[in-house]
Amino acid sequence: MLTWRQGSPERVRAVNPETYVTPAAPPFLLEHGALDAVVPVGISIGRAARLEQAIGRDRVELVLLEGAGHAGPEFETPQNVQLVLDFLDRWLK
């Protein structure tokens, strides 16, 4: 059985969201649980770096939630919800 990495390069490119990032992309807020056992934290770190190259460091925010796993309750704390709302206010007002 082939893994997605061994498949067609065209298909891999087509499903990679980074393929569609242009300098006109909106600002990004990326949050990732530092203890995520499902999706490696390096995925978000790399994605943030590539977004910074495309749209600028000032338009990308990466938050690594200490102690959080994949979709843990740390994402729903009042402090984190406020962080998300502040990000939206900063870019949508």
PyMOL Python script that loads the backbone (N, CA, C, O; Angstrom):
from pymol import cmd

cmd.read_pdbstr("""\
ATOM      1  N   MET A   1       0.839  -1.182   0.000  1.00  0.00           N
ATOM      2  CA  MET A   1       0.000   0.000   0.000  1.00  0.00           C
ATOM      3  C   MET A   1       0.889   1.252   0.000  1.00  0.00           C
ATOM      4  O   MET A   1       1.844   1.349   0.771  1.00  0.00           O
ATOM      5  N   LEU A   2       0.565   2.184  -0.859  1.00  0.00           N
ATOM      6  CA  LEU A   2       1.307   3.437  -0.932  1.00  0.00           C
ATOM      7  C   LEU A   2       0.818   4.416   0.125  1.00  0.00           C
ATOM      8  O   LEU A   2      -0.377   4.488   0.413  1.00  0.00           O
ATOM      9  N   THR A   3       1.744   5.162   0.696  1.00  0.00           N
ATOM     10  CA  THR A   3       1.338   6.258   1.582  1.00  0.00           C
ATOM     11  C   THR A   3       1.157   7.495   0.729  1.00  0.00           C
ATOM     12  O   THR A   3       1.546   7.507  -0.439  1.00  0.00           O
ATOM     13  N   TRP A   4       0.567   8.541   1.300  1.00  0.00           N
ATOM     14  CA  TRP A   4       0.333   9.764   0.523  1.00  0.00           C
ATOM     15  C   TRP A   4       1.642  10.367   0.038  1.00  0.00           C
ATOM     16  O   TRP A   4       1.670  11.001  -1.016  1.00  0.00           O
ATOM     17  N   ARG A   5       2.722  10.184   0.783  1.00  0.00           N
ATOM     18  CA  ARG A   5       4.013  10.745   0.368  1.00  0.00           C
ATOM     19  C   ARG A   5       4.604  10.011  -0.836  1.00  0.00           C
ATOM     20  O   ARG A   5       5.417  10.571  -1.571  1.00  0.00           O
ATOM     21  N   GLN A   6       4.197   8.769  -1.032  1.00  0.00           N
ATOM     22  CA  GLN A   6       4.715   7.990  -2.151  1.00  0.00           C
ATOM     23  C   GLN A   6       3.858   8.117  -3.403  1.00  0.00           C
ATOM     24  O   GLN A   6       4.238   7.628  -4.467  1.00  0.00           O
ATOM     25  N   GLY A   7       2.718   8.762  -3.286  1.00  0.00           N
ATOM     26  CA  GLY A   7       1.802   8.898  -4.406  1.00  0.00           C
ATOM     27  C   GLY A   7       2.290   9.918  -5.412  1.00  0.00           C
ATOM     28  O   GLY A   7       3.426  10.387  -5.351  1.00  0.00           O
ATOM     29  N   SER A   8       1.432  10.242  -6.313  1.00  0.00           N
ATOM     30  CA  SER A   8       1.713  11.188  -7.377  1.00  0.00           C
ATOM     31  C   SER A   8       2.061  12.571  -6.815  1.00  0.00           C
ATOM     32  O   SER A   8       1.305  13.104  -6.003  1.00  0.00           O
ATOM     33  N   PRO A   9       3.180  13.157  -7.225  1.00  0.00           N
ATOM     34  CA  PRO A   9       3.531  14.508  -6.762  1.00  0.00           C
ATOM     35  C   PRO A   9       2.443  15.532  -7.076  1.00  0.00           C
ATOM     36  O   PRO A   9       2.240  16.479  -6.316  1.00  0.00           O
ATOM     37  N   GLU A  10       1.750  15.344  -8.185  1.00  0.00           N
ATOM     38  CA  GLU A  10       0.683  16.280  -8.541  1.00  0.00           C
ATOM     39  C   GLU A  10      -0.471  16.199  -7.544  1.00  0.00           C
ATOM     40  O   GLU A  10      -1.047  17.219  -7.165  1.00  0.00           O
ATOM     41  N   ARG A  11      -0.797  14.998  -7.131  1.00  0.00           N
ATOM     42  CA  ARG A  11      -1.876  14.834  -6.154  1.00  0.00           C
ATOM     43  C   ARG A  11      -1.472  15.373  -4.792  1.00  0.00           C
ATOM     44  O   ARG A  11      -2.270  16.014  -4.108  1.00  0.00           O
ATOM     45  N   VAL A  12      -0.236  15.113  -4.402  1.00  0.00           N
ATOM     46  CA  VAL A  12       0.251  15.636  -3.126  1.00  0.00           C
ATOM     47  C   VAL A  12       0.181  17.155  -3.136  1.00  0.00           C
ATOM     48  O   VAL A  12      -0.276  17.767  -2.170  1.00  0.00           O
ATOM     49  N   ARG A  13       0.630  17.760  -4.221  1.00  0.00           N
ATOM     50  CA  ARG A  13       0.578  19.222  -4.340  1.00  0.00           C
ATOM     51  C   ARG A  13      -0.860  19.731  -4.303  1.00  0.00           C
ATOM     52  O   ARG A  13      -1.138  20.761  -3.689  1.00  0.00           O
ATOM     53  N   ALA A  14      -1.764  19.025  -4.948  1.00  0.00           N
ATOM     54  CA  ALA A  14      -3.161  19.461  -5.012  1.00  0.00           C
ATOM     55  C   ALA A  14      -3.835  19.463  -3.648  1.00  0.00           C
ATOM     56  O   ALA A  14      -4.698  20.305  -3.398  1.00  0.00           O
ATOM     57  N   VAL A  15      -3.470  18.548  -2.759  1.00  0.00           N
ATOM     58  CA  VAL A  15      -4.125  18.478  -1.453  1.00  0.00           C
ATOM     59  C   VAL A  15      -3.383  19.249  -0.366  1.00  0.00           C
ATOM     60  O   VAL A  15      -3.878  19.373   0.755  1.00  0.00           O
ATOM     61  N   ASN A  16      -2.216  19.761  -0.685  1.00  0.00           N
ATOM     62  CA  ASN A  16      -1.443  20.530   0.292  1.00  0.00           C
ATOM     63  C   ASN A  16      -1.969  21.963   0.338  1.00  0.00           C
ATOM     64  O   ASN A  16      -1.901  22.664  -0.671  1.00  0.00           O
ATOM     65  N   PRO A  17      -2.491  22.420   1.481  1.00  0.00           N
ATOM     66  CA  PRO A  17      -3.030  23.780   1.544  1.00  0.00           C
ATOM     67  C   PRO A  17      -1.994  24.855   1.245  1.00  0.00           C
ATOM     68  O   PRO A  17      -2.353  25.949   0.811  1.00  0.00           O
ATOM     69  N   GLU A  18      -0.731  24.568   1.465  1.00  0.00           N
ATOM     70  CA  GLU A  18       0.312  25.554   1.195  1.00  0.00           C
ATOM     71  C   GLU A  18       0.433  25.867  -0.292  1.00  0.00           C
ATOM     72  O   GLU A  18       0.962  26.915  -0.663  1.00  0.00           O
ATOM     73  N   THR A  19      -0.043  24.983  -1.132  1.00  0.00           N
ATOM     74  CA  THR A  19      -0.028  25.191  -2.579  1.00  0.00           C
ATOM     75  C   THR A  19      -0.788  26.458  -2.951  1.00  0.00           C
ATOM     76  O   THR A  19      -0.458  27.115  -3.938  1.00  0.00           O
ATOM     77  N   TYR A  20      -1.792  26.797  -2.175  1.00  0.00           N
ATOM     78  CA  TYR A  20      -2.720  27.863  -2.543  1.00  0.00           C
ATOM     79  C   TYR A  20      -2.440  29.186  -1.824  1.00  0.00           C
ATOM     80  O   TYR A  20      -3.219  30.132  -1.942  1.00  0.00           O
ATOM     81  N   VAL A  21      -1.349  29.253  -1.092  1.00  0.00           N
ATOM     82  CA  VAL A  21      -0.990  30.491  -0.392  1.00  0.00           C
ATOM     83  C   VAL A  21      -0.273  31.417  -1.356  1.00  0.00           C
ATOM     84  O   VAL A  21       0.692  31.032  -2.017  1.00  0.00           O
ATOM     85  N   THR A  22      -0.763  32.638  -1.422  1.00  0.00           N
ATOM     86  CA  THR A  22      -0.137  33.674  -2.238  1.00  0.00           C
ATOM     87  C   THR A  22       0.111  34.886  -1.348  1.00  0.00           C
ATOM     88  O   THR A  22      -0.388  34.932  -0.223  1.00  0.00           O
ATOM     89  N   PRO A  23       0.866  35.860  -1.823  1.00  0.00           N
ATOM     90  CA  PRO A  23       1.069  37.075  -1.029  1.00  0.00           C
ATOM     91  C   PRO A  23      -0.240  37.800  -0.694  1.00  0.00           C
ATOM     92  O   PRO A  23      -0.262  38.637   0.208  1.00  0.00           O
ATOM     93  N   ALA A  24      -1.316  37.494  -1.399  1.00  0.00           N
ATOM     94  CA  ALA A  24      -2.611  38.120  -1.135  1.00  0.00           C
ATOM     95  C   ALA A  24      -3.418  37.370  -0.067  1.00  0.00           C
ATOM     96  O   ALA A  24      -4.543  37.766   0.239  1.00  0.00           O
ATOM     97  N   ALA A  25      -2.868  36.309   0.495  1.00  0.00           N
ATOM     98  CA  ALA A  25      -3.588  35.524   1.504  1.00  0.00           C
ATOM     99  C   ALA A  25      -3.856  36.371   2.746  1.00  0.00           C
ATOM    100  O   ALA A  25      -3.110  37.307   3.035  1.00  0.00           O
ATOM    101  N   PRO A  26      -4.910  36.045   3.474  1.00  0.00           N
ATOM    102  CA  PRO A  26      -5.223  36.787   4.699  1.00  0.00           C
ATOM    103  C   PRO A  26      -4.244  36.422   5.810  1.00  0.00           C
ATOM    104  O   PRO A  26      -3.487  35.460   5.677  1.00  0.00           O
ATOM    105  N   PRO A  27      -4.253  37.175   6.892  1.00  0.00           N
ATOM    106  CA  PRO A  27      -3.441  36.811   8.055  1.00  0.00           C
ATOM    107  C   PRO A  27      -3.868  35.443   8.600  1.00  0.00           C
ATOM    108  O   PRO A  27      -5.019  35.033   8.456  1.00  0.00           O
ATOM    109  N   PHE A  28      -2.920  34.757   9.221  1.00  0.00           N
ATOM    110  CA  PHE A  28      -3.170  33.423   9.764  1.00  0.00           C
ATOM    111  C   PHE A  28      -2.867  33.379  11.246  1.00  0.00           C
ATOM    112  O   PHE A  28      -1.865  33.925  11.707  1.00  0.00           O
ATOM    113  N   LEU A  29      -3.745  32.722  11.989  1.00  0.00           N
ATOM    114  CA  LEU A  29      -3.496  32.342  13.374  1.00  0.00           C
ATOM    115  C   LEU A  29      -3.475  30.824  13.393  1.00  0.00           C
ATOM    116  O   LEU A  29      -4.478  30.178  13.090  1.00  0.00           O
ATOM    117  N   LEU A  30      -2.347  30.263  13.745  1.00  0.00           N
ATOM    118  CA  LEU A  30      -2.195  28.810  13.855  1.00  0.00           C
ATOM    119  C   LEU A  30      -2.041  28.455  15.327  1.00  0.00           C
ATOM    120  O   LEU A  30      -1.215  29.041  16.028  1.00  0.00           O
ATOM    121  N   GLU A  31      -2.824  27.508  15.790  1.00  0.00           N
ATOM    122  CA  GLU A  31      -2.683  27.018  17.151  1.00  0.00           C
ATOM    123  C   GLU A  31      -2.437  25.515  17.096  1.00  0.00           C
ATOM    124  O   GLU A  31      -3.042  24.795  16.302  1.00  0.00           O
ATOM    125  N   HIS A  32      -1.543  25.068  17.952  1.00  0.00           N
ATOM    126  CA  HIS A  32      -1.190  23.640  17.952  1.00  0.00           C
ATOM    127  C   HIS A  32      -0.876  23.235  19.384  1.00  0.00           C
ATOM    128  O   HIS A  32      -0.160  23.937  20.099  1.00  0.00           O
ATOM    129  N   GLY A  33      -1.420  22.096  19.793  1.00  0.00           N
ATOM    130  CA  GLY A  33      -1.089  21.557  21.107  1.00  0.00           C
ATOM    131  C   GLY A  33       0.343  21.069  21.129  1.00  0.00           C
ATOM    132  O   GLY A  33       0.750  20.280  20.276  1.00  0.00           O
ATOM    133  N   ALA A  34       1.105  21.533  22.096  1.00  0.00           N
ATOM    134  CA  ALA A  34       2.523  21.162  22.180  1.00  0.00           C
ATOM    135  C   ALA A  34       2.706  19.666  22.415  1.00  0.00           C
ATOM    136  O   ALA A  34       3.761  19.116  22.096  1.00  0.00           O
ATOM    137  N   LEU A  35       1.697  19.005  22.966  1.00  0.00           N
ATOM    138  CA  LEU A  35       1.779  17.564  23.231  1.00  0.00           C
ATOM    139  C   LEU A  35       0.914  16.751  22.275  1.00  0.00           C
ATOM    140  O   LEU A  35       0.537  15.623  22.592  1.00  0.00           O
ATOM    141  N   ASP A  36       0.600  17.299  21.128  1.00  0.00           N
ATOM    142  CA  ASP A  36      -0.251  16.627  20.142  1.00  0.00           C
ATOM    143  C   ASP A  36       0.414  15.331  19.685  1.00  0.00           C
ATOM    144  O   ASP A  36       1.514  15.345  19.134  1.00  0.00           O
ATOM    145  N   ALA A  37      -0.265  14.217  19.921  1.00  0.00           N
ATOM    146  CA  ALA A  37       0.257  12.912  19.510  1.00  0.00           C
ATOM    147  C   ALA A  37      -0.335  12.460  18.175  1.00  0.00           C
ATOM    148  O   ALA A  37       0.017  11.392  17.675  1.00  0.00           O
ATOM    149  N   VAL A  38      -1.232  13.264  17.594  1.00  0.00           N
ATOM    150  CA  VAL A  38      -1.876  12.907  16.330  1.00  0.00           C
ATOM    151  C   VAL A  38      -1.189  13.608  15.159  1.00  0.00           C
ATOM    152  O   VAL A  38      -0.841  12.970  14.165  1.00  0.00           O
ATOM    153  N   VAL A  39      -0.997  14.908  15.278  1.00  0.00           N
ATOM    154  CA  VAL A  39      -0.343  15.705  14.235  1.00  0.00           C
ATOM    155  C   VAL A  39       0.932  16.289  14.843  1.00  0.00           C
ATOM    156  O   VAL A  39       0.850  17.049  15.808  1.00  0.00           O
ATOM    157  N   PRO A  40       2.097  15.960  14.310  1.00  0.00           N
ATOM    158  CA  PRO A  40       3.340  16.475  14.876  1.00  0.00           C
ATOM    159  C   PRO A  40       3.362  18.001  14.886  1.00  0.00           C
ATOM    160  O   PRO A  40       2.957  18.646  13.919  1.00  0.00           O
ATOM    161  N   VAL A  41       3.837  18.562  15.984  1.00  0.00           N
ATOM    162  CA  VAL A  41       3.883  20.020  16.130  1.00  0.00           C
ATOM    163  C   VAL A  41       4.752  20.662  15.052  1.00  0.00           C
ATOM    164  O   VAL A  41       4.545  21.821  14.694  1.00  0.00           O
ATOM    165  N   GLY A  42       5.708  19.922  14.544  1.00  0.00           N
ATOM    166  CA  GLY A  42       6.568  20.440  13.483  1.00  0.00           C
ATOM    167  C   GLY A  42       5.800  20.819  12.223  1.00  0.00           C
ATOM    168  O   GLY A  42       6.251  21.667  11.452  1.00  0.00           O
ATOM    169  N   ILE A  43       4.646  20.199  12.010  1.00  0.00           N
ATOM    170  CA  ILE A  43       3.816  20.548  10.854  1.00  0.00           C
ATOM    171  C   ILE A  43       3.413  22.019  10.938  1.00  0.00           C
ATOM    172  O   ILE A  43       3.554  22.763   9.967  1.00  0.00           O
ATOM    173  N   SER A  44       2.916  22.432  12.091  1.00  0.00           N
ATOM    174  CA  SER A  44       2.493  23.830  12.248  1.00  0.00           C
ATOM    175  C   SER A  44       3.675  24.784  12.270  1.00  0.00           C
ATOM    176  O   SER A  44       3.578  25.901  11.764  1.00  0.00           O
ATOM    177  N   ILE A  45       4.780  24.363  12.846  1.00  0.00           N
ATOM    178  CA  ILE A  45       5.969  25.220  12.865  1.00  0.00           C
ATOM    179  C   ILE A  45       6.451  25.459  11.432  1.00  0.00           C
ATOM    180  O   ILE A  45       6.752  26.591  11.054  1.00  0.00           O
ATOM    181  N   GLY A  46       6.521  24.405  10.652  1.00  0.00           N
ATOM    182  CA  GLY A  46       6.928  24.551   9.250  1.00  0.00           C
ATOM    183  C   GLY A  46       5.937  25.353   8.436  1.00  0.00           C
ATOM    184  O   GLY A  46       6.321  26.182   7.611  1.00  0.00           O
ATOM    185  N   ARG A  47       4.654  25.104   8.671  1.00  0.00           N
ATOM    186  CA  ARG A  47       3.623  25.840   7.932  1.00  0.00           C
ATOM    187  C   ARG A  47       3.700  27.333   8.256  1.00  0.00           C
ATOM    188  O   ARG A  47       3.583  28.169   7.361  1.00  0.00           O
ATOM    189  N   ALA A  48       3.895  27.663   9.519  1.00  0.00           N
ATOM    190  CA  ALA A  48       4.009  29.068   9.901  1.00  0.00           C
ATOM    191  C   ALA A  48       5.214  29.718   9.217  1.00  0.00           C
ATOM    192  O   ALA A  48       5.128  30.858   8.761  1.00  0.00           O
ATOM    193  N   ALA A  49       6.318  29.008   9.147  1.00  0.00           N
ATOM    194  CA  ALA A  49       7.518  29.555   8.495  1.00  0.00           C
ATOM    195  C   ALA A  49       7.260  29.808   7.013  1.00  0.00           C
ATOM    196  O   ALA A  49       7.673  30.836   6.475  1.00  0.00           O
ATOM    197  N   ARG A  50       6.584  28.879   6.360  1.00  0.00           N
ATOM    198  CA  ARG A  50       6.304  29.065   4.933  1.00  0.00           C
ATOM    199  C   ARG A  50       5.284  30.179   4.705  1.00  0.00           C
ATOM    200  O   ARG A  50       5.381  30.920   3.726  1.00  0.00           O
ATOM    201  N   LEU A  51       4.316  30.298   5.594  1.00  0.00           N
ATOM    202  CA  LEU A  51       3.368  31.403   5.491  1.00  0.00           C
ATOM    203  C   LEU A  51       4.072  32.744   5.681  1.00  0.00           C
ATOM    204  O   LEU A  51       3.790  33.705   4.966  1.00  0.00           O
ATOM    205  N   GLU A  52       4.980  32.803   6.640  1.00  0.00           N
ATOM    206  CA  GLU A  52       5.740  34.044   6.867  1.00  0.00           C
ATOM    207  C   GLU A  52       6.496  34.453   5.613  1.00  0.00           C
ATOM    208  O   GLU A  52       6.555  35.637   5.280  1.00  0.00           O
ATOM    209  N   GLN A  53       7.069  33.489   4.923  1.00  0.00           N
ATOM    210  CA  GLN A  53       7.787  33.791   3.679  1.00  0.00           C
ATOM    211  C   GLN A  53       6.849  34.356   2.626  1.00  0.00           C
ATOM    212  O   GLN A  53       7.231  35.241   1.861  1.00  0.00           O
ATOM    213  N   ALA A  54       5.625  33.848   2.583  1.00  0.00           N
ATOM    214  CA  ALA A  54       4.683  34.248   1.541  1.00  0.00           C
ATOM    215  C   ALA A  54       3.958  35.551   1.853  1.00  0.00           C
ATOM    216  O   ALA A  54       3.767  36.386   0.969  1.00  0.00           O
ATOM    217  N   ILE A  55       3.551  35.729   3.121  1.00  0.00           N
ATOM    218  CA  ILE A  55       2.700  36.885   3.427  1.00  0.00           C
ATOM    219  C   ILE A  55       3.288  37.846   4.444  1.00  0.00           C
ATOM    220  O   ILE A  55       2.701  38.893   4.714  1.00  0.00           O
ATOM    221  N   GLY A  56       4.444  37.505   5.017  1.00  0.00           N
ATOM    222  CA  GLY A  56       5.099  38.396   5.966  1.00  0.00           C
ATOM    223  C   GLY A  56       4.951  37.934   7.405  1.00  0.00           C
ATOM    224  O   GLY A  56       3.897  37.449   7.815  1.00  0.00           O
ATOM    225  N   ARG A  57       6.009  38.090   8.148  1.00  0.00           N
ATOM    226  CA  ARG A  57       6.059  37.653   9.550  1.00  0.00           C
ATOM    227  C   ARG A  57       4.984  38.332  10.404  1.00  0.00           C
ATOM    228  O   ARG A  57       4.442  37.721  11.325  1.00  0.00           O
ATOM    229  N   ASP A  58       4.681  39.587  10.098  1.00  0.00           N
ATOM    230  CA  ASP A  58       3.709  40.334  10.900  1.00  0.00           C
ATOM    231  C   ASP A  58       2.271  39.859  10.680  1.00  0.00           C
ATOM    232  O   ASP A  58       1.373  40.283  11.408  1.00  0.00           O
ATOM    233  N   ARG A  59       2.032  38.991   9.699  1.00  0.00           N
ATOM    234  CA  ARG A  59       0.679  38.527   9.396  1.00  0.00           C
ATOM    235  C   ARG A  59       0.448  37.067   9.776  1.00  0.00           C
ATOM    236  O   ARG A  59      -0.585  36.488   9.440  1.00  0.00           O
ATOM    237  N   VAL A  60       1.420  36.475  10.482  1.00  0.00           N
ATOM    238  CA  VAL A  60       1.310  35.072  10.886  1.00  0.00           C
ATOM    239  C   VAL A  60       1.587  34.969  12.380  1.00  0.00           C
ATOM    240  O   VAL A  60       2.589  35.481  12.878  1.00  0.00           O
ATOM    241  N   GLU A  61       0.694  34.309  13.072  1.00  0.00           N
ATOM    242  CA  GLU A  61       0.867  34.091  14.501  1.00  0.00           C
ATOM    243  C   GLU A  61       0.740  32.596  14.784  1.00  0.00           C
ATOM    244  O   GLU A  61      -0.264  31.970  14.445  1.00  0.00           O
ATOM    245  N   LEU A  62       1.768  32.039  15.405  1.00  0.00           N
ATOM    246  CA  LEU A  62       1.761  30.631  15.795  1.00  0.00           C
ATOM    247  C   LEU A  62       1.732  30.558  17.310  1.00  0.00           C
ATOM    248  O   LEU A  62       2.586  31.132  17.986  1.00  0.00           O
ATOM    249  N   VAL A  63       0.747  29.850  17.839  1.00  0.00           N
ATOM    250  CA  VAL A  63       0.615  29.659  19.278  1.00  0.00           C
ATOM    251  C   VAL A  63       0.720  28.168  19.562  1.00  0.00           C
ATOM    252  O   VAL A  63      -0.091  27.374  19.084  1.00  0.00           O
ATOM    253  N   LEU A  64       1.722  27.799  20.341  1.00  0.00           N
ATOM    254  CA  LEU A  64       1.865  26.410  20.785  1.00  0.00           C
ATOM    255  C   LEU A  64       1.308  26.347  22.195  1.00  0.00           C
ATOM    256  O   LEU A  64       1.856  26.952  23.117  1.00  0.00           O
ATOM    257  N   LEU A  65       0.225  25.618  22.357  1.00  0.00           N
ATOM    258  CA  LEU A  65      -0.449  25.540  23.646  1.00  0.00           C
ATOM    259  C   LEU A  65       0.221  24.478  24.516  1.00  0.00           C
ATOM    260  O   LEU A  65       0.094  23.278  24.271  1.00  0.00           O
ATOM    261  N   GLU A  66       0.931  24.943  25.527  1.00  0.00           N
ATOM    262  CA  GLU A  66       1.651  24.050  26.434  1.00  0.00           C
ATOM    263  C   GLU A  66       0.667  23.122  27.138  1.00  0.00           C
ATOM    264  O   GLU A  66      -0.392  23.552  27.595  1.00  0.00           O
ATOM    265  N   GLY A  67       1.025  21.866  27.217  1.00  0.00           N
ATOM    266  CA  GLY A  67       0.200  20.876  27.894  1.00  0.00           C
ATOM    267  C   GLY A  67      -0.983  20.371  27.089  1.00  0.00           C
ATOM    268  O   GLY A  67      -1.681  19.455  27.524  1.00  0.00           O
ATOM    269  N   ALA A  68      -1.216  20.952  25.928  1.00  0.00           N
ATOM    270  CA  ALA A  68      -2.379  20.566  25.119  1.00  0.00           C
ATOM    271  C   ALA A  68      -2.028  19.430  24.175  1.00  0.00           C
ATOM    272  O   ALA A  68      -0.939  19.383  23.605  1.00  0.00           O
ATOM    273  N   GLY A  69      -2.969  18.527  24.026  1.00  0.00           N
ATOM    274  CA  GLY A  69      -2.852  17.477  23.036  1.00  0.00           C
ATOM    275  C   GLY A  69      -3.587  17.894  21.775  1.00  0.00           C
ATOM    276  O   GLY A  69      -3.674  19.080  21.457  1.00  0.00           O
ATOM    277  N   HIS A  70      -4.106  16.925  21.071  1.00  0.00           N
ATOM    278  CA  HIS A  70      -4.855  17.187  19.848  1.00  0.00           C
ATOM    279  C   HIS A  70      -6.293  17.545  20.230  1.00  0.00           C
ATOM    280  O   HIS A  70      -7.027  16.709  20.758  1.00  0.00           O
ATOM    281  N   ALA A  71      -6.687  18.787  19.959  1.00  0.00           N
ATOM    282  CA  ALA A  71      -8.048  19.258  20.253  1.00  0.00           C
ATOM    283  C   ALA A  71      -8.379  19.140  21.738  1.00  0.00           C
ATOM    284  O   ALA A  71      -9.497  18.770  22.096  1.00  0.00           O
ATOM    285  N   GLY A  72      -7.428  19.447  22.590  1.00  0.00           N
ATOM    286  CA  GLY A  72      -7.650  19.368  24.027  1.00  0.00           C
ATOM    287  C   GLY A  72      -8.443  20.547  24.554  1.00  0.00           C
ATOM    288  O   GLY A  72      -8.698  21.507  23.826  1.00  0.00           O
ATOM    289  N   PRO A  73      -8.831  20.477  25.813  1.00  0.00           N
ATOM    290  CA  PRO A  73      -9.627  21.546  26.422  1.00  0.00           C
ATOM    291  C   PRO A  73      -8.868  22.870  26.525  1.00  0.00           C
ATOM    292  O   PRO A  73      -9.483  23.918  26.718  1.00  0.00           O
ATOM    293  N   GLU A  74      -7.563  22.833  26.400  1.00  0.00           N
ATOM    294  CA  GLU A  74      -6.768  24.065  26.463  1.00  0.00           C
ATOM    295  C   GLU A  74      -7.147  25.046  25.353  1.00  0.00           C
ATOM    296  O   GLU A  74      -6.935  26.251  25.489  1.00  0.00           O
ATOM    297  N   PHE A  75      -7.699  24.539  24.273  1.00  0.00           N
ATOM    298  CA  PHE A  75      -8.116  25.403  23.169  1.00  0.00           C
ATOM    299  C   PHE A  75      -9.372  26.203  23.524  1.00  0.00           C
ATOM    300  O   PHE A  75      -9.665  27.216  22.889  1.00  0.00           O
ATOM    301  N   GLU A  76     -10.105  25.750  24.529  1.00  0.00           N
ATOM    302  CA  GLU A  76     -11.387  26.356  24.875  1.00  0.00           C
ATOM    303  C   GLU A  76     -11.340  27.200  26.139  1.00  0.00           C
ATOM    304  O   GLU A  76     -12.384  27.647  26.614  1.00  0.00           O
ATOM    305  N   THR A  77     -10.161  27.427  26.691  1.00  0.00           N
ATOM    306  CA  THR A  77     -10.079  28.244  27.904  1.00  0.00           C
ATOM    307  C   THR A  77     -10.475  29.682  27.585  1.00  0.00           C
ATOM    308  O   THR A  77     -10.334  30.126  26.445  1.00  0.00           O
ATOM    309  N   PRO A  78     -10.966  30.407  28.579  1.00  0.00           N
ATOM    310  CA  PRO A  78     -11.304  31.814  28.340  1.00  0.00           C
ATOM    311  C   PRO A  78     -10.121  32.613  27.791  1.00  0.00           C
ATOM    312  O   PRO A  78     -10.302  33.490  26.947  1.00  0.00           O
ATOM    313  N   GLN A  79      -8.920  32.314  28.264  1.00  0.00           N
ATOM    314  CA  GLN A  79      -7.739  33.035  27.789  1.00  0.00           C
ATOM    315  C   GLN A  79      -7.482  32.768  26.310  1.00  0.00           C
ATOM    316  O   GLN A  79      -7.149  33.684  25.558  1.00  0.00           O
ATOM    317  N   ASN A  80      -7.636  31.520  25.898  1.00  0.00           N
ATOM    318  CA  ASN A  80      -7.376  31.206  24.496  1.00  0.00           C
ATOM    319  C   ASN A  80      -8.477  31.745  23.596  1.00  0.00           C
ATOM    320  O   ASN A  80      -8.201  32.232  22.500  1.00  0.00           O
ATOM    321  N   VAL A  81      -9.712  31.661  24.047  1.00  0.00           N
ATOM    322  CA  VAL A  81     -10.809  32.233  23.258  1.00  0.00           C
ATOM    323  C   VAL A  81     -10.568  33.731  23.082  1.00  0.00           C
ATOM    324  O   VAL A  81     -10.790  34.269  21.997  1.00  0.00           O
ATOM    325  N   GLN A  82     -10.117  34.405  24.137  1.00  0.00           N
ATOM    326  CA  GLN A  82      -9.830  35.841  24.024  1.00  0.00           C
ATOM    327  C   GLN A  82      -8.683  36.100  23.048  1.00  0.00           C
ATOM    328  O   GLN A  82      -8.716  37.079  22.303  1.00  0.00           O
ATOM    329  N   LEU A  83      -7.678  35.236  23.048  1.00  0.00           N
ATOM    330  CA  LEU A  83      -6.574  35.375  22.103  1.00  0.00           C
ATOM    331  C   LEU A  83      -7.089  35.312  20.669  1.00  0.00           C
ATOM    332  O   LEU A  83      -6.673  36.104  19.823  1.00  0.00           O
ATOM    333  N   VAL A  84      -7.990  34.377  20.394  1.00  0.00           N
ATOM    334  CA  VAL A  84      -8.559  34.241  19.052  1.00  0.00           C
ATOM    335  C   VAL A  84      -9.391  35.471  18.700  1.00  0.00           C
ATOM    336  O   VAL A  84      -9.280  36.003  17.595  1.00  0.00           O
ATOM    337  N   LEU A  85     -10.220  35.919  19.634  1.00  0.00           N
ATOM    338  CA  LEU A  85     -11.043  37.112  19.390  1.00  0.00           C
ATOM    339  C   LEU A  85     -10.179  38.346  19.159  1.00  0.00           C
ATOM    340  O   LEU A  85     -10.489  39.169  18.298  1.00  0.00           O
ATOM    341  N   ASP A  86      -9.096  38.479  19.923  1.00  0.00           N
ATOM    342  CA  ASP A  86      -8.188  39.611  19.730  1.00  0.00           C
ATOM    343  C   ASP A  86      -7.549  39.574  18.347  1.00  0.00           C
ATOM    344  O   ASP A  86      -7.409  40.610  17.698  1.00  0.00           O
ATOM    345  N   PHE A  87      -7.164  38.388  17.898  1.00  0.00           N
ATOM    346  CA  PHE A  87      -6.599  38.242  16.559  1.00  0.00           C
ATOM    347  C   PHE A  87      -7.611  38.693  15.507  1.00  0.00           C
ATOM    348  O   PHE A  87      -7.280  39.456  14.600  1.00  0.00           O
ATOM    349  N   LEU A  88      -8.837  38.216  15.640  1.00  0.00           N
ATOM    350  CA  LEU A  88      -9.879  38.603  14.681  1.00  0.00           C
ATOM    351  C   LEU A  88     -10.149  40.103  14.719  1.00  0.00           C
ATOM    352  O   LEU A  88     -10.298  40.737  13.674  1.00  0.00           O
ATOM    353  N   ASP A  89     -10.212  40.663  15.910  1.00  0.00           N
ATOM    354  CA  ASP A  89     -10.427  42.120  16.037  1.00  0.00           C
ATOM    355  C   ASP A  89      -9.296  42.902  15.362  1.00  0.00           C
ATOM    356  O   ASP A  89      -9.540  43.894  14.675  1.00  0.00           O
ATOM    357  N   ARG A  90      -8.076  42.450  15.562  1.00  0.00           N
ATOM    358  CA  ARG A  90      -6.909  43.144  15.006  1.00  0.00           C
ATOM    359  C   ARG A  90      -6.976  43.194  13.476  1.00  0.00           C
ATOM    360  O   ARG A  90      -6.581  44.188  12.866  1.00  0.00           O
ATOM    361  N   TRP A  91      -7.471  42.129  12.868  1.00  0.00           N
ATOM    362  CA  TRP A  91      -7.427  42.062  11.402  1.00  0.00           C
ATOM    363  C   TRP A  91      -8.749  42.347  10.708  1.00  0.00           C
ATOM    364  O   TRP A  91      -8.769  42.613   9.506  1.00  0.00           O
ATOM    365  N   LEU A  92      -9.850  42.297  11.441  1.00  0.00           N
ATOM    366  CA  LEU A  92     -11.147  42.491  10.799  1.00  0.00           C
ATOM    367  C   LEU A  92     -11.783  43.845  11.086  1.00  0.00           C
ATOM    368  O   LEU A  92     -12.774  44.203  10.450  1.00  0.00           O
ATOM    369  N   LYS A  93     -11.243  44.591  12.015  1.00  0.00           N
ATOM    370  CA  LYS A  93     -11.809  45.914  12.314  1.00  0.00           C
ATOM    371  C   LYS A  93     -11.224  46.962  11.430  1.00  0.00           C
ATOM    372  O   LYS A  93     -11.583  48.134  11.541  1.00  0.00           O
TER     373      LYS A  93
END
""", "prot")
cmd.dss("prot")
cmd.show_as("cartoon", "prot")
cmd.util.cbc("prot")
cmd.orient("prot")
